Amino acid sequence: MQAIPISGPGLAKELMAIFPNAIDRHPPIANFIPETKKP
């Protein structure tokens, strides 16, 4: 497994790629992903 650069939006996108269901399981993570932030 290669290292993933820790950068706000970049990290969020990586997390979405690795854990596509993370937001459904843990709603608070959406706060770190502006593209998917819900009202």
Secondary structure by P-SEA (a helix, b strand, c coil): cbbbbbcaaaaaaaaaaaccccccccccccccccccccc
